[in-house]
Amino acid sequence: MDATVVCIDQTKKSVQVEPRVAWVPRGTRPSVELSGQRDWTCLLGAITVLGDRFFSRFEEYVPADHAKHFILALCEKFQEDLIVVLDGASYFRASSVTDLTARDDLALVRLPAYSPELHPVEEYWRQLKDALGNRFFESLDELNTAIDTALGRLSIPDMSNYF
């Protein structure tokens, strides 16, 4: 089978609605009410062995239907046989995704549980975390802008380390 290998994974980045750290005069003990509320964005990302990158963003957890449509979009993009490498996330184990194995042009390969070191997209997410650094984002728009900027600058993991 001559096929394109695509690795898919997700990550979630959040912004705190209010700051958690503040400078106050020494010797004072101010009281600040915090809601603990956060806004967040979820990224579903795919990397091919050839270095192609694809991302989809959600402001909710990734449901199985999103994962299914993402995989179908990759099938349409490549229009050739695909081997899709997935972790054991629940949305990848849902019937709407596993039913895709009935397609002749698609094979799903699952990584063993608790093995992020085997997943090349995890290296990409590590680079994204490093690029965002220890920064406070005041809004989801500011976070998304920083993510977009960082995604354009990240290097593709050396896939020969994985395959």
C-alpha positions in Angstrom: 0.0 0.0 0.0 1.6 3.3 -1.1 0.0 5.8 1.3 0.6 9.1 3.0 1.1 8.9 6.8 -0.7 11.6 8.8 -0.4 12.0 12.6 -3.2 13.7 14.4 -3.4 15.0 17.9 -5.1 17.9 19.9 -4.0 20.4 22.5 -5.8 22.9 24.5 -4.7 26.4 25.5 -6.5 28.7 27.9 -6.5 32.2 29.1 -7.4 33.3 32.6 -10.2 35.8 32.6 -8.6 37.7 35.5 -4.9 37.9 36.5 -3.8 35.6 39.3 -0.6 37.4 40.3 -0.2 41.1 41.3 2.4 43.3 42.9 1.3 44.8 46.3 3.1 46.8 48.9 5.1 44.8 51.3 3.3 44.0 54.5 -0.2 44.2 53.1 -2.6 41.4 52.5 -5.2 42.4 49.9 -8.2 40.2 49.3 -9.1 39.6 45.7 -12.1 37.6 44.6 -11.4 35.2 41.7 -13.9 33.4 39.7 -11.5 30.8 38.3 -13.2 31.3 34.9 -11.1 30.6 31.8 -11.6 31.0 28.1 -9.8 28.5 25.9 -9.2 27.2 22.4 -8.6 23.7 21.3 -6.4 22.8 18.3 -6.7 19.7 16.3 -3.4 19.3 14.4 -2.1 17.0 11.7 1.5 16.5 10.4 2.5 14.4 7.5 5.7 12.5 7.1 6.6 15.0 4.3 6.1 18.0 6.6 2.7 19.2 5.6 0.8 20.8 8.5 -3.0 21.2 9.0 -4.9 22.7 12.0 -8.4 23.2 13.0 -9.5 25.4 16.0 -12.4 24.9 18.3 -13.7 26.8 21.3 -15.0 23.6 22.9 -13.6 20.2 23.5 -13.0 18.2 20.4 -16.1 16.0 19.9 -16.0 12.9 17.7 -17.8 14.7 14.8 -15.1 17.3 14.6 -12.4 14.6 14.5 -14.4 12.7 11.9 -14.7 15.8 9.6 -11.0 16.7 10.1 -10.0 13.2 8.9 -12.4 13.4 6.0 -11.0 16.8 5.1 -7.5 15.2 5.0 -8.8 12.4 2.8 -10.3 15.0 0.4 -7.0 17.1 0.5 -4.7 14.2 -0.4 -7.1 12.1 -2.6 -4.9 9.1 -2.1 -4.5 6.3 0.5 -4.0 7.6 4.0 -2.6 6.0 7.1 -3.8 8.1 10.1 -1.9 7.7 13.3 -4.0 8.5 16.4 -3.7 8.4 20.1 -6.3 6.8 22.4 -8.4 9.9 22.9 -12.1 9.2 23.4 -13.2 11.2 20.3 -10.9 9.0 18.1 -12.5 5.8 19.6 -16.1 6.9 18.9 -18.0 5.0 16.4 -18.3 8.0 14.1 -14.5 7.9 13.7 -14.0 4.1 13.8 -16.7 3.7 11.1 -14.3 5.5 8.7 -12.2 2.3 8.5 -14.8 1.0 6.1 -13.3 3.3 3.5 -10.8 1.7 1.1 -8.5 4.7 1.1 -8.0 5.0 4.9 -6.3 3.0 7.7 -6.4 4.1 11.3 -3.4 3.2 13.5 -3.6 3.7 17.2 -0.6 4.3 19.4 -0.3 2.5 22.7 -1.8 4.2 25.8 0.3 6.7 27.6 3.0 6.9 24.9 3.2 10.6 23.9 6.9 10.1 23.0 5.8 8.0 20.0 3.6 10.8 18.7 5.3 13.4 16.5 2.6 16.0 17.0 3.3 16.0 20.7 6.7 17.5 19.8 4.9 20.2 17.8 2.7 21.0 20.8 5.8 21.2 23.1 7.3 23.8 20.7 4.0 25.7 20.7 4.0 25.8 24.6 7.6 27.0 24.5 6.8 29.7 22.0 3.9 31.0 24.0 6.1 31.0 27.1 5.0 32.1 30.5 2.8 34.9 29.2 -0.5 36.2 30.4 -3.1 36.7 27.6 -5.8 39.2 28.4 -8.2 37.8 25.9 -8.9 34.7 23.7 -8.3 36.9 20.6 -4.8 37.8 22.0 -4.1 34.1 22.6 -5.3 33.0 19.2 -3.1 35.7 17.5 -0.1 34.5 19.5 -0.9 30.8 18.5 -1.2 31.8 14.8 2.1 33.6 14.9 3.8 30.7 16.7 2.4 28.0 14.4 4.0 29.8 11.4 7.4 29.7 13.1 7.6 26.2 14.5 9.8 23.6 13.0 8.4 20.3 11.8 9.6 17.4 14.0 12.1 15.1 12.4 9.7 12.3 11.4 12.6 9.8 10.8 12.7 9.6 14.6 9.2 8.1 14.6 9.0 6.0 11.5 
